[in-house]
């Protein structure tokens, strides 16, 4: 999932969603509450049903919370010792309460920013895609670049939209759009000219410039070739990252997602997460995978370790690493054992040879 608005697209099952109920049930005592005096809970969700996702005791009626932690899961009757004069009571009134969801592969900030630009997700007709771009360009005449994301590879023949298509709707400015999987991009003639991408430009080591029959770049860029143009895009500001994160959290929380695995974190992403965590507005736990530069290999490990140490907080842990081993099947950039059909023996290309991959993984493992 590249875009957050479309990764978080399942129907919400509950009016209230609370992370950790299952774990609390597993740890809860099976005997009746002791008569020893307890401090009343801060909040109690009562008159469920509460679905615990625990095989032995799948259903309950009340969940009590103190200081941000679940202290009781059970029946309404058994919850009385946890409810005091100052306990806030949330009447579920038959609405289901269940543990919140975790998304194990998301790009929250990137997706949030993308949803505020030209969002092309879910549009499966070329003319509809172009109309969405044209309308945005007309509504934003002062934008130096028209940019966005989410175009679907199967929408265009051979997953290869052309620069001429974009030139029709954005003739006066550079335009650049990431594909929905993040492994391809689409640029118009002005963007290619700014980047100096011509017939004579060689493919980068880990990417491909799509070309027409005469060898002229057609507008589609694969893997690292996208960077030939994207490096010329206006730089995002801290405000952009903050706005993207706020949008992503709003969408995620609305569907009961309270824990997200950030699948490719830059330092700018980490700084935005840390700032929100410090403000108390990070309404999801984030486990971030720091992007690894495979061209640098083992020499990139100290930088990654320093970022992990620098960016940590109450709801932020940067304890993962993102290594791009290769590309994707759809654009024939994934490394495969047998040649792709219709090619002259092309089997894709790995970004790291096995020995280099092992060396990098071992170095990262030693760093914990």
N, C-alpha and C positions, 0 to 999 in steps of 0.2 A: 504494500500500500504506500503509494507515495502521498496521497492527499488525504488529510485528516477528515474532511467533511464526508468522504465516501468510505472511509474505513469504519466510521462510527455510525453506520446506517442500519442498525437493527431496532426493532420496536422496543420501547422501554417497558419493562414488566412491572414496575412498582412505582408507587407515589413517593416512597422513601427508600433509599438504597444505602446499605451500611456495610463497609468492608470489614471482613474478619469474623463474621458470625460463625462460620464453620469451625474455625480454629478455636473460638471461644467455647463452642459446644463440646469439642473434643476434650478440652481441658477442664470443663465444668464438673464439679462434684456430683455424683449420682445420688448421694444421700440428701435428705431434706436439709434446708438451710439451718445452721445452728442458731440457737437463740441468743448467741453473743451479740452485743450491740454493734451495728454496722453504721458507717457513715452513709447517709442517703445518697443515691445516685444523682448526677446532675440532670440527666435526661432519661426518660423511659418511654420506649415505643410499646404501646399496649394494644391488646385485643387484635392480634394478628389477622391472618396467618403469617408466621415467620418460617420461611424455608431455609434450613440450616446447611444443606448440602452435606450432612453427616449421615452415613449409612445406618447407624444404629438408632439415632434420634433425629429424624429428618424434619420434624415439625415442632414448633413452639408457638407461644402466644405473645411473650414479652421479651424485650431486650433492654437492659439497663446499661447506661454508660456513665463513667466517672472519669474526669480529667482526660478525656479523649480515648479512654480504653473501655472495652466491653467487660463488665463485671458480673453480669447475670444473663443467662438465656434459659427460659423455662415457661412455666404456666403463669397465667395472671395471678392465680391464688398464691403461688410460691414467691412471687415478686414483691409482696407487700413489705418485707423488711428493708427493701432497697428504695422505697418511695417515701419521701418526706415532704414537709411543708413547702420546701423550695425546689423540689424536683419538677422539672418541666415535663409535662405529660404530652406525648404526641399520640393522638387517637388514630390508629390505623383504619378503624372502621371497616375491617374486612379487606383492605388493600394489602397486597403481598409485600413483605419486607424480605430481602434476601441479600447475600453477600454481593458486593460490587464486583465489577468485571475488570480483568486485566487484559490490555492489548499488548501482545508480545512482539509486535513489529509495527512501529508507527513513526511518522515524521511530523510531530505536532506543530512545531514552529513553521517549518517549511509549508506544511499544509494550511496552516492558519493564514499565512501571508498569501498563499496562492488563492485562497477563497476570497480574498479582498481585491484580487486583480482579475484577469480574464480567466475564469474558471470553466474549463472545457470538459470536465468529467461528465460522463454519461451521455454525451452527444454523439450519436452514431451515424450522422449523415454529413458528408463533407460541406455541403452548402450551409447547413445549420451551424457548423463550426465556424465557417467564414463569416456568417452573419453576426454571430456572437462577438467575434473579433472586431468587425466593422463598427458595430454599435458602441463597443467600448472605446474604440479610437475616436469616434465622433463625439462621445461624451467627455473625453479627456484630451482636448486639443493641445494642452500645455505639457503633456507627458513627453519627455525626451525620447523614451522608448515605449513601445507598446509590448507588454510582456505578460506572460501568464503560464498556465500549465494544465495538464490533464487530457490532452488529446489521446485518443485510443488508437493503438497501432492498427487494429483490423479495419478502422474506418477508411483507410486509404490503401490503394493497391500496393502490395508489397511493403506495407507500413512505411510508405515513402511519399509524404506530402511534398509538394514542390514550392520553390520560392515564387514562381509565377502566381500561384494561388494566393499567397500572402500579398504579393505586390498589388493585386487587384483591390484589396480592401485596406491596405496600409501602404500607399505609394509614396508618402511624403516623409516617413520616419523609419528608423530601424525597428524591426519586430522580431521577437524571439520567444519561443514557447517550448517548455519541457513536456515530454510525453508523460503519460500517467505513471509509467514505471521508473522514470528517472534515468533510463539508459539511452534515450534518444532525445534529440532536440530538433526544432524546425525554425529556420531563419529566412527572412526575406532578402531581397537583393541588396538593400541598403545595409543591413546588418553584416552580410558577408563581405561587402566592400569595406566597411569600417574595420573588420577583422583582417582584411587582406587575404581572404580565402579565395583562391583562383584555381584555374585548371592546373597550374604548376605547383600548387601547395601539396606536399606529400601527406599521406595519412600519418597521424601520430602513432607511436609504438603500440598503444593499447586502444585504438579507435579507428573509425572509418568515416571518410567523407563520401556520402552517396553522390554519384555522378550520372549525367546523362550519357547517351551513346558516344558523344564527342569528348567525354572526359571532363566537362564543365560541372562544377558542383551544382547539384539539383535542389538543395535546400535542406535536406535531412542530414543529420549528423549523429553518429553513433559513439557511445562511450566517451573516451577522452577527446574525441574530435569536437564534442559539444563545447569543451573549454576554449577552443580557438575563438569562439564568439562570446561565450558567457563571461569571459574575463573583461570584456569591454562594457558590460552592463553597469549602470550606476550602482555604486556601493549601497548596500542596505545600512540604515542607521539603527542605533540602539532603540529608537522609538518604533521602527518597523518591526524589529524582533519582539518587542514588548506587545505590540498590537497583534502580531501573529499568534503569540502564545496565549494572549487573552481570548482570542477567537477560538483557538483550538481547545482550551480548557472549557469554554462555554459549551461547545459541541460535545466534547467528551463527557462532561458531567451530566448533560441532559440525557444521555443514554446509559447512565450508570457506570461509566468508566472512571475509576479513581486511581488507577495505576497504569503507567504507560512505559513501554520500553522504547526509548529514543534510539532509532536504529542507525543514525549517522550524525553524530554531534560534532559541530565545529566549536571553536572557542567562543565565537559570538553566540551560538546556541546556549552553551554552558553558562555564559555570563547572564543571559536573559533568564534562564531557569534560576540561577542563584539570586538575582535581584528580586524575582517574584517570591522566592522562598523567604528572603529577608523581610520583605514587605508583608508576608503572611497571605499572599494572594495565589500561591501555588496550590491549587485545589486538587492536585493529583500527585501521587508519588511518582517520581521520575528516576528510572535507572537508565543512564545514558551510555551508549557505546561510542567511544571517541573514534573519529575517523583516523585510519592509519594510511600513511602515504607509502604504498607498496614499492614505489621507485626508490624510496630511502631505506626500506627494509628495517633491519635491526637498528640502524642509526636513528630511527624515529621513536624508538621505545622510551628514551629519557624524556622527550617532549610529552609523550602520552602519560607517563607516570607523574610528571609535574602537574599536568592538567587535572589528573585524578585527585592529587593532593590539594590543589587550589580550590576546586569546585566541589564542595560537599556541604550538606546542610540537613535540616530536619527532614525534608522530603526530597532531597536530591542526592543521588549517588552516581558517580561517573566511573563505574567499575567494569564496564565492558569495552570491547574494542571492535570496530567494524573494519574487516579486511575484505576488499573486493577481490575474490579469487579469479573471476572472469566476468563475462557479460551475461546475456540472456538468449534463450533459444529463439525467440520470435524474430530477432534481427540477425541471427546467426553469428552472434559474438560470444556465445558460451563455448567453452572448450569441450569438445565431444570426442568420442573414440572413433567414430566413422564420419566420413565427409558428409556435409550437408547436401541434400538433393539439389540438383540444378547448379552446382558450383564446380569449379575446376579443382576438386580435391580439398576444399576449404574445411577445416575441422575446428575453426575458432582458435583462440589463443588464450592461454592462461596468463594472468598478470604476474604470477610467481611460479618458478619452477619448483618441483617438489622439495628439493634440498633447501632452497631459500625459504620456502613456506615453513618447513620444519624448524629451521633456525629462528625464524621470526616468532613462531608459536612458542618455542622453548624459552626465548628471551622474555616474552610477555608473561609466561607462566611463572618464571622466576620472580617477576615483579608482583606476583599475586593477583 
